[in-house]
Amino acid sequence: QVQLVESGGGLVQAGGSLRLSCAASGITFSINTMAWYRQAAGKQRELVAAITSGRSTSYADSVKGRFTISRDNAKNTVYLQMNSLKPDDTAVYYCNAGATRYFSGYWGQGTQVTISS
């Protein structure tokens, strides 16, 4: 059974930082693409950042230069370091594992990130 457990969300002021973690179990972590998505109230879920098994990374334009995705295969964990946070970053952040062209991947339960102005 695949489990993805996110942590690290919270309430911070604009300009602050947070680091999200997602611990995975039940999958061969090292071979899977991992990603972070977010969904703000009343909006569609959007891809924030992704990292492949080869550690290639990609980012949404809105977070480039502020967010960094990384992975620790020894700990089966993916991280999202978020700096220079803005109120527009307020959302529930979800971890995703194993997405391919034909499979949407597995999802965590989400962690709330709230940025106050």
C-alpha positions in Angstrom: 0.0 0.0 0.0 1.4 3.3 -1.1 1.5 6.1 1.5 2.6 9.6 1.1 2.7 11.7 4.3 3.3 15.4 4.0 4.4 17.7 6.8 5.9 21.1 7.3 2.9 23.3 6.4 1.8 26.2 8.6 1.2 30.0 8.8 4.0 32.4 8.0 4.3 36.0 7.1 5.0 37.2 3.6 8.7 37.0 2.9 9.2 34.0 5.2 10.2 30.4 4.4 8.8 26.9 4.9 10.1 23.5 4.1 7.7 20.8 3.2 8.5 17.1 3.5 6.8 14.1 2.0 7.7 10.7 3.3 6.9 7.8 1.0 6.3 4.2 1.6 5.1 1.2 -0.4 6.9 2.3 -3.6 10.3 2.0 -5.0 11.0 5.6 -4.2 14.3 6.0 -6.1 12.8 5.2 -9.5 9.8 7.5 -9.3 9.2 11.0 -10.3 8.1 13.0 -7.3 6.2 16.2 -7.5 4.5 18.9 -5.4 1.1 20.3 -6.4 -1.0 23.0 -4.8 -4.6 23.9 -4.7 -5.8 27.3 -3.6 -9.4 27.8 -2.5 -11.7 28.0 -5.6 -8.9 27.1 -8.0 -7.7 24.1 -9.8 -4.8 22.0 -8.6 -1.6 23.1 -10.2 1.9 21.6 -10.5 4.4 23.5 -8.5 7.6 21.5 -8.9 8.8 18.0 -10.0 12.0 16.0 -9.7 12.8 12.9 -11.7 14.7 9.8 -10.6 17.7 11.4 -12.3 17.2 14.5 -10.2 16.1 16.7 -13.1 13.8 19.4 -11.8 11.1 21.6 -13.2 9.1 24.4 -11.7 6.0 26.5 -12.3 6.9 30.0 -13.5 5.3 31.5 -10.5 7.8 29.8 -8.1 11.0 29.8 -10.1 13.9 31.2 -8.1 11.9 30.9 -4.8 11.2 27.2 -4.4 13.6 24.3 -4.6 12.5 20.7 -4.8 14.9 18.0 -3.7 14.9 14.3 -2.8 16.7 12.0 -0.4 16.4 8.5 -1.7 17.9 7.0 1.4 15.0 8.5 3.4 12.3 8.0 0.7 11.6 11.7 1.2 11.0 14.6 -1.1 11.3 18.2 0.0 10.0 21.5 -1.1 12.0 24.5 0.2 9.9 27.6 -0.2 11.5 31.0 0.3 10.3 34.6 -0.2 6.7 33.4 0.3 3.8 35.5 -1.0 0.1 35.5 0.0 -0.5 34.0 -3.5 1.3 30.9 -2.3 -1.4 30.2 0.1 -2.9 26.7 -0.7 -3.0 23.1 0.3 0.2 21.5 -1.0 0.0 17.9 -2.1 2.8 15.4 -2.7 2.5 13.2 -5.8 4.5 10.1 -6.6 4.9 8.0 -9.7 3.0 10.0 -12.3 3.5 8.9 -15.8 1.8 9.7 -19.1 -0.7 7.0 -18.4 -1.0 7.2 -14.6 -1.9 10.2 -12.5 0.3 8.9 -9.6 -0.3 8.5 -5.9 -1.3 11.4 -3.7 -0.7 12.5 -0.1 -3.4 14.0 2.1 -2.1 17.5 1.7 -0.7 20.1 4.0 -2.0 23.7 4.5 0.3 26.6 3.8 -1.0 30.0 4.7 0.9 33.2 4.0 -0.2 36.4 5.7 0.4 39.8 4.2 
